[in-house]
Amino acid sequence: MKKALHRLFWLGILSLLWLSSLIWLVNAADAFWDTSAAAIAWIKNSGSASSDSLVSSLKIFINRVLGILSLITMVILLYAGFQMVTAAWDDTKYKNWFKILKQAAFGLAFIWLSWLIVSMIFRVLAKLA
């Protein structure tokens, strides 16, 4: 009984982490679907060499890469969580998938922290310019 409660507790914690990450991912998707002039110029590869468009293009590129990495990590979280829940009370399978789930959660936290640092750097650069 104690083992079942422990598993349910961690399943609840990981579900909350997943839902909060999903909300962050949806908010970060705005940068992926950016339709501003700088984003369109970057997509069309207009060749504008001004530093403002270069910084904007770099920010858009970094946000898109982090968005794609977040999406991949979310798929890994879903798959590992599903495998962990359906482990049929086999402790070795459960522990292996739980380990993968924790690693994916740490990866998602690292991606979020990277996005936060990059956003702060670009805000500082925008204020200096």
N, CA, C and O atoms as a GROMACS GRO file, in nm:
protein
  516
    1MET      N    1   0.083  -0.119   0.000
    1MET     CA    2   0.000   0.000   0.000
    1MET      C    3   0.087   0.126   0.000
    1MET      O    4   0.058   0.224  -0.068
    2LYS      N    5   0.195   0.121   0.078
    2LYS     CA    6   0.283   0.236   0.086
    2LYS      C    7   0.351   0.263  -0.048
    2LYS      O    8   0.368   0.379  -0.087
    3LYS      N    9   0.389   0.156  -0.120
    3LYS     CA   10   0.453   0.170  -0.251
    3LYS      C   11   0.356   0.231  -0.352
    3LYS      O   12   0.395   0.313  -0.434
    4ALA      N   13   0.230   0.191  -0.344
    4ALA     CA   14   0.129   0.244  -0.436
    4ALA      C   15   0.107   0.392  -0.409
    4ALA      O   16   0.095   0.470  -0.504
    5LEU      N   17   0.102   0.434  -0.284
    5LEU     CA   18   0.085   0.575  -0.252
    5LEU      C   19   0.206   0.657  -0.297
    5LEU      O   20   0.192   0.770  -0.343
    6HIS      N   21   0.325   0.599  -0.283
    6HIS     CA   22   0.446   0.666  -0.328
    6HIS      C   23   0.442   0.688  -0.478
    6HIS      O   24   0.478   0.796  -0.527
    7ARG      N   25   0.400   0.587  -0.552
    7ARG     CA   26   0.391   0.599  -0.698
    7ARG      C   27   0.285   0.700  -0.739
    7ARG      O   28   0.306   0.778  -0.832
    8LEU      N   29   0.172   0.699  -0.672
    8LEU     CA   30   0.067   0.796  -0.704
    8LEU      C   31   0.111   0.939  -0.673
    8LEU      O   32   0.078   1.032  -0.746
    9PHE      N   33   0.185   0.956  -0.563
    9PHE     CA   34   0.237   1.088  -0.530
    9PHE      C   35   0.329   1.140  -0.640
    9PHE      O   36   0.313   1.254  -0.685
   10TRP      N   37   0.424   1.058  -0.683
   10TRP     CA   38   0.517   1.101  -0.788
   10TRP      C   39   0.447   1.119  -0.922
   10TRP      O   40   0.484   1.206  -1.001
   11LEU      N   41   0.346   1.038  -0.948
   11LEU     CA   42   0.269   1.056  -1.070
   11LEU      C   43   0.197   1.192  -1.068
   11LEU      O   44   0.190   1.260  -1.170
   12GLY      N   45   0.144   1.230  -0.953
   12GLY     CA   46   0.079   1.360  -0.940
   12GLY      C   47   0.178   1.475  -0.957
   12GLY      O   48   0.148   1.572  -1.026
   13ILE      N   49   0.294   1.463  -0.896
   13ILE     CA   50   0.397   1.567  -0.909
   13ILE      C   51   0.440   1.580  -1.055
   13ILE      O   52   0.451   1.692  -1.107
   14LEU      N   53   0.465   1.470  -1.120
   14LEU     CA   54   0.508   1.473  -1.260
   14LEU      C   55   0.397   1.524  -1.352
   14LEU      O   56   0.424   1.590  -1.452
   15SER      N   57   0.273   1.493  -1.318
   15SER     CA   58   0.161   1.546  -1.397
   15SER      C   59   0.153   1.697  -1.385
   15SER      O   60   0.130   1.766  -1.485
   16LEU      N   61   0.173   1.749  -1.265
   16LEU     CA   62   0.174   1.895  -1.247
   16LEU      C   63   0.290   1.959  -1.323
   16LEU      O   64   0.274   2.064  -1.384
   17LEU      N   65   0.406   1.895  -1.319
   17LEU     CA   66   0.520   1.946  -1.394
   17LEU      C   67   0.491   1.945  -1.543
   17LEU      O   68   0.523   2.042  -1.613
   18TRP      N   69   0.431   1.839  -1.590
   18TRP     CA   70   0.399   1.828  -1.732
   18TRP      C   71   0.298   1.934  -1.773
   18TRP      O   72   0.314   1.998  -1.877
   19LEU      N   73   0.194   1.954  -1.693
   19LEU     CA   74   0.093   2.055  -1.727
   19LEU      C   75   0.150   2.196  -1.726
   19LEU      O   76   0.119   2.276  -1.814
   20SER      N   77   0.234   2.226  -1.627
   20SER     CA   78   0.295   2.359  -1.624
   20SER      C   79   0.390   2.378  -1.742
   20SER      O   80   0.400   2.487  -1.798
   21SER      N   81   0.459   2.272  -1.780
   21SER     CA   82   0.548   2.280  -1.895
   21SER      C   83   0.468   2.296  -2.023
   21SER      O   84   0.510   2.368  -2.114
   22LEU      N   85   0.354   2.231  -2.032
   22LEU     CA   86   0.269   2.245  -2.148
   22LEU      C   87   0.217   2.389  -2.161
   22LEU      O   88   0.212   2.443  -2.272
   23ILE      N   89   0.180   2.449  -2.051
   23ILE     CA   90   0.136   2.589  -2.053
   23ILE      C   91   0.250   2.679  -2.098
   23ILE      O   92   0.228   2.770  -2.177
   24TRP      N   93   0.372   2.654  -2.047
   24TRP     CA   94   0.487   2.734  -2.090
   24TRP      C   95   0.514   2.714  -2.238
   24TRP      O   96   0.547   2.809  -2.308
   25LEU      N   97   0.500   2.591  -2.286
   25LEU     CA   98   0.525   2.562  -2.426
   25LEU      C   99   0.424   2.633  -2.516
   25LEU      O  100   0.460   2.683  -2.622
   26VAL      N  101   0.299   2.638  -2.474
   26VAL     CA  102   0.197   2.708  -2.552
   26VAL      C  103   0.229   2.857  -2.558
   26VAL      O  104   0.212   2.920  -2.662
   27ASN      N  105   0.274   2.913  -2.446
   27ASN     CA  106   0.311   3.055  -2.446
   27ASN      C  107   0.436   3.079  -2.530
   27ASN      O  108   0.447   3.183  -2.594
   28ALA      N  109   0.529   2.986  -2.530
   28ALA     CA  110   0.650   3.002  -2.609
   28ALA      C  111   0.624   2.982  -2.757
   28ALA      O  112   0.704   3.024  -2.840
   29ALA      N  113   0.512   2.920  -2.791
   29ALA     CA  114   0.479   2.898  -2.932
   29ALA      C  115   0.450   3.029  -3.004
   29ALA      O  116   0.458   3.036  -3.126
   30ASP      N  117   0.415   3.133  -2.928
   30ASP     CA  118   0.393   3.264  -2.990
   30ASP      C  119   0.518   3.310  -3.064
   30ASP      O  120   0.509   3.370  -3.171
   31ALA      N  121   0.634   3.282  -3.006
   31ALA     CA  122   0.758   3.321  -3.072
   31ALA      C  123   0.781   3.237  -3.198
   31ALA      O  124   0.840   3.285  -3.295
   32PHE      N  125   0.735   3.113  -3.195
   32PHE     CA  126   0.754   3.027  -3.312
   32PHE      C  127   0.669   3.073  -3.430
   32PHE      O  128   0.713   3.065  -3.545
   33TRP      N  129   0.550   3.122  -3.403
   33TRP     CA  130   0.460   3.168  -3.508
   33TRP      C  131   0.463   3.319  -3.522
   33TRP      O  132   0.364   3.380  -3.560
   34ASP      N  133   0.577   3.377  -3.492
   34ASP     CA  134   0.594   3.522  -3.499
   34ASP      C  135   0.578   3.570  -3.644
   34ASP      O  136   0.644   3.518  -3.734
   35THR      N  137   0.492   3.668  -3.665
   35THR     CA  138   0.469   3.720  -3.800
   35THR      C  139   0.515   3.865  -3.811
   35THR      O  140   0.468   3.939  -3.898
   36SER      N  141   0.606   3.905  -3.724
   36SER     CA  142   0.656   4.041  -3.732
   36SER      C  143   0.744   4.057  -3.856
   36SER      O  144   0.780   3.960  -3.922
   37ALA      N  145   0.776   4.182  -3.886
   37ALA     CA  146   0.855   4.209  -4.005
   37ALA      C  147   0.993   4.144  -3.998
   37ALA      O  148   1.045   4.095  -4.098
   38ALA      N  149   1.053   4.142  -3.879
   38ALA     CA  150   1.185   4.080  -3.865
   38ALA      C  151   1.177   3.930  -3.890
   38ALA      O  152   1.267   3.872  -3.951
   39ALA      N  153   1.069   3.867  -3.841
   39ALA     CA  154   1.055   3.722  -3.862
   39ALA      C  155   1.034   3.690  -4.009
   39ALA      O  156   1.091   3.595  -4.062
   40ILE      N  157   0.953   3.770  -4.075
   40ILE     CA  158   0.927   3.747  -4.217
   40ILE      C  159   1.054   3.771  -4.298
   40ILE      O  160   1.083   3.696  -4.392
   41ALA      N  161   1.131   3.875  -4.263
   41ALA     CA  162   1.256   3.902  -4.333
   41ALA      C  163   1.356   3.788  -4.311
   41ALA      O  164   1.431   3.752  -4.401
   42TRP      N  165   1.355   3.731  -4.190
   42TRP     CA  166   1.446   3.620  -4.162
   42TRP      C  167   1.407   3.498  -4.243
   42TRP      O  168   1.493   3.426  -4.295
   43ILE      N  169   1.276   3.473  -4.254
   43ILE     CA  170   1.229   3.357  -4.330
   43ILE      C  171   1.261   3.374  -4.478
   43ILE      O  172   1.306   3.280  -4.544
   44LYS      N  173   1.237   3.494  -4.530
   44LYS     CA  174   1.262   3.518  -4.672
   44LYS      C  175   1.410   3.535  -4.703
   44LYS      O  176   1.450   3.537  -4.819
   45ASN      N  177   1.493   3.548  -4.597
   45ASN     CA  178   1.637   3.566  -4.612
   45ASN      C  179   1.665   3.688  -4.699
   45ASN      O  180   1.731   3.680  -4.802
   46SER      N  181   1.613   3.801  -4.653
   46SER     CA  182   1.623   3.923  -4.732
   46SER      C  183   1.766   3.978  -4.739
   46SER      O  184   1.796   4.058  -4.828
   47GLY      N  185   1.852   3.937  -4.650
   47GLY     CA  186   1.991   3.981  -4.656
   47GLY      C  187   2.013   4.117  -4.592
   47GLY      O  188   2.119   4.177  -4.612
   48SER      N  189   1.918   4.166  -4.517
   48SER     CA  190   1.936   4.293  -4.448
   48SER      C  191   2.044   4.276  -4.342
   48SER      O  192   2.035   4.187  -4.258
   49ALA      N  193   2.143   4.361  -4.346
   49ALA     CA  194   2.259   4.342  -4.259
   49ALA      C  195   2.261   4.438  -4.141
   49ALA      O  196   2.365   4.450  -4.076
   50SER      N  197   2.152   4.504  -4.110
   50SER     CA  198   2.152   4.595  -3.995
   50SER      C  199   2.160   4.514  -3.868
   50SER      O  200   2.114   4.400  -3.863
   51SER      N  201   2.218   4.573  -3.764
   51SER     CA  202   2.238   4.499  -3.640
   51SER      C  203   2.105   4.470  -3.572
   51SER      O  204   2.092   4.368  -3.504
   52ASP      N  205   2.004   4.558  -3.590
   52ASP     CA  206   1.874   4.535  -3.528
   52ASP      C  207   1.807   4.412  -3.587
   52ASP      O  208   1.752   4.329  -3.514
   53SER      N  209   1.812   4.399  -3.718
   53SER     CA  210   1.750   4.281  -3.779
   53SER      C  211   1.832   4.155  -3.750
   53SER      O  212   1.777   4.046  -3.741
   54LEU      N  213   1.963   4.171  -3.734
   54LEU     CA  214   2.046   4.056  -3.700
   54LEU      C  215   2.012   4.006  -3.560
   54LEU      O  216   2.000   3.885  -3.539
   55VAL      N  217   1.997   4.097  -3.465
   55VAL     CA  218   1.962   4.059  -3.329
   55VAL      C  219   1.822   3.997  -3.326
   55VAL      O  220   1.800   3.897  -3.259
   56SER      N  221   1.728   4.058  -3.399
   56SER     CA  222   1.592   4.004  -3.405
   56SER      C  223   1.592   3.865  -3.469
   56SER      O  224   1.523   3.774  -3.422
   57SER      N  225   1.668   3.849  -3.575
   57SER     CA  226   1.675   3.719  -3.641
   57SER      C  227   1.736   3.614  -3.549
   57SER      O  228   1.690   3.500  -3.546
   58LEU      N  229   1.840   3.652  -3.476
   58LEU     CA  230   1.903   3.559  -3.383
   58LEU      C  231   1.807   3.519  -3.272
   58LEU      O  232   1.800   3.402  -3.234
   59LYS      N  233   1.731   3.616  -3.221
   59LYS     CA  234   1.633   3.587  -3.117
   59LYS      C  235   1.525   3.493  -3.169
   59LYS      O  236   1.486   3.399  -3.099
   60ILE      N  237   1.477   3.517  -3.288
   60ILE     CA  238   1.374   3.431  -3.347
   60ILE      C  239   1.428   3.289  -3.367
   60ILE      O  240   1.359   3.191  -3.338
   61PHE      N  241   1.550   3.279  -3.417
   61PHE     CA  242   1.610   3.148  -3.439
   61PHE      C  243   1.625   3.072  -3.308
   61PHE      O  244   1.591   2.954  -3.301
   62ILE      N  245   1.676   3.138  -3.203
   62ILE     CA  246   1.695   3.072  -3.074
   62ILE      C  247   1.561   3.029  -3.015
   62ILE      O  248   1.549   2.919  -2.961
   63ASN      N  249   1.460   3.116  -3.025
   63ASN     CA  250   1.328   3.081  -2.973
   63ASN      C  251   1.269   2.962  -3.047
   63ASN      O  252   1.204   2.877  -2.986
   64ARG      N  253   1.290   2.955  -3.176
   64ARG     CA  254   1.237   2.842  -3.253
   64ARG      C  255   1.309   2.713  -3.218
   64ARG      O  256   1.246   2.608  -3.206
   65VAL      N  257   1.439   2.719  -3.201
   65VAL     CA  258   1.515   2.598  -3.164
   65VAL      C  259   1.471   2.551  -3.025
   65VAL      O  260   1.450   2.432  -3.004
   66LEU      N  261   1.458   2.644  -2.930
   66LEU     CA  262   1.415   2.605  -2.796
   66LEU      C  263   1.271   2.552  -2.798
   66LEU      O  264   1.238   2.462  -2.721
   67GLY      N  265   1.187   2.606  -2.884
   67GLY     CA  266   1.051   2.556  -2.896
   67GLY      C  267   1.047   2.414  -2.949
   67GLY      O  268   0.970   2.330  -2.900
   68ILE      N  269   1.130   2.386  -3.048
   68ILE     CA  270   1.136   2.250  -3.104
   68ILE      C  271   1.193   2.153  -3.000
   68ILE      O  272   1.143   2.041  -2.986
   69LEU      N  273   1.296   2.194  -2.927
   69LEU     CA  274   1.352   2.109  -2.822
   69LEU      C  275   1.249   2.083  -2.712
   69LEU      O  276   1.242   1.972  -2.659
   70SER      N  277   1.170   2.185  -2.679
   70SER     CA  278   1.066   2.166  -2.579
   70SER      C  279   0.961   2.068  -2.626
   70SER      O  280   0.913   1.985  -2.548
   71LEU      N  281   0.925   2.076  -2.752
   71LEU     CA  282   0.827   1.983  -2.806
   71LEU      C  283   0.879   1.840  -2.803
   71LEU      O  284   0.806   1.748  -2.766
   72ILE      N  285   1.004   1.820  -2.841
   72ILE     CA  286   1.065   1.686  -2.836
   72ILE      C  287   1.068   1.634  -2.692
   72ILE      O  288   1.039   1.518  -2.667
   73THR      N  289   1.104   1.720  -2.599
   73THR     CA  290   1.111   1.680  -2.459
   73THR      C  291   0.973   1.647  -2.405
   73THR      O  292   0.958   1.554  -2.326
   74MET      N  293   0.871   1.722  -2.448
   74MET     CA  294   0.735   1.692  -2.404
   74MET      C  295   0.690   1.555  -2.455
   74MET      O  296   0.621   1.482  -2.384
   75VAL      N  297   0.727   1.520  -2.577
   75VAL     CA  298   0.693   1.388  -2.631
   75VAL      C  299   0.763   1.279  -2.549
   75VAL      O  300   0.703   1.176  -2.519
   76ILE      N  301   0.888   1.302  -2.514
   76ILE     CA  302   0.961   1.204  -2.431
   76ILE      C  303   0.895   1.191  -2.294
   76ILE      O  304   0.882   1.081  -2.242
   77LEU      N  305   0.854   1.304  -2.236
   77LEU     CA  306   0.785   1.300  -2.107
   77LEU      C  307   0.655   1.220  -2.116
   77LEU      O  308   0.626   1.138  -2.029
   78LEU      N  309   0.579   1.244  -2.220
   78LEU     CA  310   0.454   1.170  -2.236
   78LEU      C  311   0.478   1.020  -2.253
   78LEU      O  312   0.412   0.938  -2.190
   79TYR      N  313   0.573   0.985  -2.338
   79TYR     CA  314   0.601   0.844  -2.363
   79TYR      C  315   0.654   0.774  -2.238
   79TYR      O  316   0.610   0.665  -2.204
   80ALA      N  317   0.748   0.839  -2.170
   80ALA     CA  318   0.805   0.778  -2.049
   80ALA      C  319   0.700   0.767  -1.939
   80ALA      O  320   0.695   0.668  -1.867
   81GLY      N  321   0.615   0.869  -1.926
   81GLY     CA  322   0.508   0.863  -1.827
   81GLY      C  323   0.410   0.751  -1.858
   81GLY      O  324   0.367   0.680  -1.767
   82PHE      N  325   0.374   0.736  -1.985
   82PHE     CA  326   0.284   0.628  -2.024
   82PHE      C  327   0.347   0.492  -1.995
   82PHE      O  328   0.280   0.404  -1.942
   83GLN      N  329   0.473   0.475  -2.031
   83GLN     CA  330   0.541   0.347  -2.006
   83GLN      C  331   0.554   0.320  -1.857
   83GLN      O  332   0.546   0.205  -1.813
   84MET      N  333   0.576   0.426  -1.778
   84MET     CA  334   0.590   0.408  -1.635
   84MET      C  335   0.457   0.366  -1.572
   84MET      O  336   0.453   0.279  -1.486
   85VAL      N  337   0.348   0.429  -1.617
   85VAL     CA  338   0.217   0.395  -1.562
   85VAL      C  339   0.175   0.255  -1.603
   85VAL      O  340   0.110   0.185  -1.525
   86THR      N  341   0.209   0.214  -1.724
   86THR     CA  342   0.169   0.082  -1.771
   86THR      C  343   0.275  -0.024  -1.746
   86THR      O  344   0.276  -0.127  -1.814
   87ALA      N  345   0.363  -0.003  -1.651
   87ALA     CA  346   0.469  -0.100  -1.621
   87ALA      C  347   0.415  -0.224  -1.551
   87ALA      O  348   0.492  -0.316  -1.523
   88ALA      N  349   0.288  -0.228  -1.522
   88ALA     CA  350   0.222  -0.345  -1.460
   88ALA      C  351   0.290  -0.384  -1.329
   88ALA      O  352   0.306  -0.503  -1.301
   89TRP      N  353   0.327  -0.287  -1.250
   89TRP     CA  354   0.387  -0.305  -1.118
   89TRP      C  355   0.518  -0.382  -1.122
   89TRP      O  356   0.558  -0.440  -1.021
   90ASP      N  357   0.585  -0.383  -1.235
   90ASP     CA  358   0.718  -0.440  -1.246
   90ASP      C  359   0.817  -0.333  -1.201
   90ASP      O  360   0.832  -0.229  -1.266
   91ASP      N  361   0.884  -0.359  -1.090
   91ASP     CA  362   0.969  -0.255  -1.030
   91ASP      C  363   1.086  -0.214  -1.119
   91ASP      O  364   1.121  -0.096  -1.122
   92THR      N  365   1.146  -0.307  -1.190
   92THR     CA  366   1.261  -0.269  -1.273
   92THR      C  367   1.219  -0.181  -1.390
   92THR      O  368   1.286  -0.083  -1.422
   93LYS      N  369   1.107  -0.216  -1.456
   93LYS     CA  370   1.057  -0.130  -1.564
   93LYS      C  371   1.017   0.006  -1.511
   93LYS      O  372   1.048   0.110  -1.571
   94TYR      N  373   0.948   0.004  -1.398
   94TYR     CA  374   0.904   0.130  -1.337
   94TYR      C  375   1.023   0.221  -1.306
   94TYR      O  376   1.020   0.340  -1.335
   95LYS      N  377   1.127   0.164  -1.246
   95LYS     CA  378   1.245   0.244  -1.209
   95LYS      C  379   1.318   0.295  -1.332
   95LYS      O  380   1.365   0.409  -1.333
   96ASN      N  381   1.329   0.214  -1.435
   96ASN     CA  382   1.396   0.258  -1.558
   96ASN      C  383   1.322   0.374  -1.624
   96ASN      O  384   1.382   0.473  -1.664
   97TRP      N  385   1.189   0.360  -1.637
   97TRP     CA  386   1.112   0.466  -1.702
   97TRP      C  387   1.103   0.589  -1.613
   97TRP      O  388   1.098   0.702  -1.663
   98PHE      N  389   1.101   0.569  -1.480
   98PHE     CA  390   1.100   0.684  -1.389
   98PHE      C  391   1.231   0.761  -1.402
   98PHE      O  392   1.231   0.884  -1.396
   99LYS      N  393   1.341   0.690  -1.419
   99LYS     CA  394   1.471   0.755  -1.440
   99LYS      C  395   1.470   0.838  -1.568
   99LYS      O  396   1.517   0.952  -1.569
  100ILE      N  397   1.416   0.782  -1.676
  100ILE     CA  398   1.406   0.855  -1.803
  100ILE      C  399   1.313   0.975  -1.787
  100ILE      O  400   1.340   1.082  -1.842
  101LEU      N  401   1.205   0.957  -1.713
  101LEU     CA  402   1.111   1.066  -1.690
  101LEU      C  403   1.176   1.180  -1.613
  101LEU      O  404   1.156   1.297  -1.645
  102LYS      N  405   1.254   1.146  -1.511
  102LYS     CA  406   1.324   1.251  -1.436
  102LYS      C  407   1.426   1.323  -1.522
  102LYS      O  408   1.438   1.445  -1.514
  103GLN      N  409   1.498   1.250  -1.606
  103GLN     CA  410   1.596   1.313  -1.694
  103GLN      C  411   1.528   1.407  -1.793
  103GLN      O  412   1.579   1.515  -1.821
  104ALA      N  413   1.415   1.366  -1.847
  104ALA     CA  414   1.341   1.452  -1.939
  104ALA      C  415   1.288   1.576  -1.867
  104ALA      O  416   1.287   1.686  -1.923
  105ALA      N  417   1.243   1.559  -1.743
  105ALA     CA  418   1.195   1.674  -1.666
  105ALA      C  419   1.309   1.772  -1.640
  105ALA      O  420   1.290   1.893  -1.651
  106PHE      N  421   1.426   1.721  -1.605
  106PHE     CA  422   1.541   1.809  -1.586
  106PHE      C  423   1.581   1.877  -1.717
  106PHE      O  424   1.619   1.994  -1.718
  107GLY      N  425   1.571   1.804  -1.827
  107GLY     CA  426   1.598   1.863  -1.958
  107GLY      C  427   1.502   1.975  -1.990
  107GLY      O  428   1.543   2.079  -2.042
  108LEU      N  429   1.374   1.955  -1.960
  108LEU     CA  430   1.275   2.060  -1.985
  108LEU      C  431   1.300   2.181  -1.896
  108LEU      O  432   1.284   2.295  -1.940
  109ALA      N  433   1.338   2.157  -1.772
  109ALA     CA  434   1.372   2.268  -1.683
  109ALA      C  435   1.494   2.344  -1.735
  109ALA      O  436   1.499   2.467  -1.727
  110PHE      N  437   1.592   2.272  -1.789
  110PHE     CA  438   1.711   2.334  -1.846
  110PHE      C  439   1.675   2.417  -1.969
  110PHE      O  440   1.728   2.527  -1.988
  111ILE      N  441   1.585   2.365  -2.053
  111ILE     CA  442   1.541   2.440  -2.171
  111ILE      C  443   1.468   2.566  -2.128
  111ILE      O  444   1.490   2.673  -2.186
  112TRP      N  445   1.383   2.556  -2.027
  112TRP     CA  446   1.310   2.672  -1.977
  112TRP      C  447   1.408   2.776  -1.922
  112TRP      O  448   1.393   2.895  -1.948
  113LEU      N  449   1.507   2.731  -1.846
  113LEU     CA  450   1.606   2.823  -1.791
  113LEU      C  451   1.687   2.888  -1.902
  113LEU      O  452   1.720   3.007  -1.894
  114SER      N  453   1.720   2.814  -2.005
  114SER     CA  454   1.792   2.870  -2.120
  114SER      C  455   1.709   2.977  -2.188
  114SER      O  456   1.760   3.083  -2.223
  115TRP      N  457   1.580   2.949  -2.206
  115TRP     CA  458   1.492   3.048  -2.268
  115TRP      C  459   1.484   3.175  -2.183
  115TRP      O  460   1.484   3.286  -2.236
  116LEU      N  461   1.478   3.157  -2.050
  116LEU     CA  462   1.472   3.272  -1.960
  116LEU      C  463   1.600   3.356  -1.969
  116LEU      O  464   1.592   3.479  -1.975
  117ILE      N  465   1.714   3.293  -1.971
  117ILE     CA  466   1.841   3.365  -1.979
  117ILE      C  467   1.855   3.436  -2.113
  117ILE      O  468   1.897   3.552  -2.118
  118VAL      N  469   1.819   3.367  -2.222
  118VAL     CA  470   1.828   3.429  -2.354
  118VAL      C  471   1.734   3.549  -2.363
  118VAL      O  472   1.770   3.653  -2.420
  119SER      N  473   1.613   3.536  -2.309
  119SER     CA  474   1.518   3.647  -2.311
  119SER      C  475   1.571   3.767  -2.233
  119SER      O  476   1.556   3.882  -2.276
  120MET      N  477   1.633   3.741  -2.119
  120MET     CA  478   1.688   3.852  -2.040
  120MET      C  479   1.804   3.919  -2.113
  120MET      O  480   1.817   4.041  -2.110
  121ILE      N  481   1.888   3.840  -2.178
  121ILE     CA  482   2.000   3.898  -2.253
  121ILE      C  483   1.948   3.988  -2.365
  121ILE      O  484   1.999   4.098  -2.386
  122PHE      N  485   1.847   3.940  -2.437
  122PHE     CA  486   1.794   4.021  -2.547
  122PHE      C  487   1.720   4.144  -2.496
  122PHE      O  488   1.718   4.247  -2.564
  123ARG      N  489   1.659   4.138  -2.379
  123ARG     CA  490   1.597   4.258  -2.321
  123ARG      C  491   1.702   4.362  -2.285
  123ARG      O  492   1.684   4.481  -2.306
  124VAL      N  493   1.813   4.314  -2.230
  124VAL     CA  494   1.922   4.406  -2.195
  124VAL      C  495   1.980   4.468  -2.322
  124VAL      O  496   2.007   4.588  -2.325
  125LEU      N  497   1.998   4.388  -2.426
  125LEU     CA  498   2.049   4.440  -2.552
  125LEU      C  499   1.953   4.541  -2.615
  125LEU      O  500   1.997   4.639  -2.676
  126ALA      N  501   1.823   4.517  -2.600
  126ALA     CA  502   1.725   4.610  -2.656
  126ALA      C  503   1.727   4.744  -2.581
  126ALA      O  504   1.708   4.849  -2.642
  127LYS      N  505   1.751   4.739  -2.450
  127LYS     CA  506   1.756   4.864  -2.373
  127LYS      C  507   1.884   4.941  -2.400
  127LYS      O  508   1.885   5.064  -2.395
  128LEU      N  509   1.992   4.869  -2.429
  128LEU     CA  510   2.119   4.937  -2.458
  128LEU      C  511   2.119   5.001  -2.596
  128LEU      O  512   2.187   5.101  -2.619
  129ALA      N  513   2.043   4.946  -2.688
  129ALA     CA  514   2.043   4.997  -2.825
  129ALA      C  515   1.956   5.120  -2.838
  129ALA      O  516   1.944   5.176  -2.947
   0.00000   0.00000   0.00000
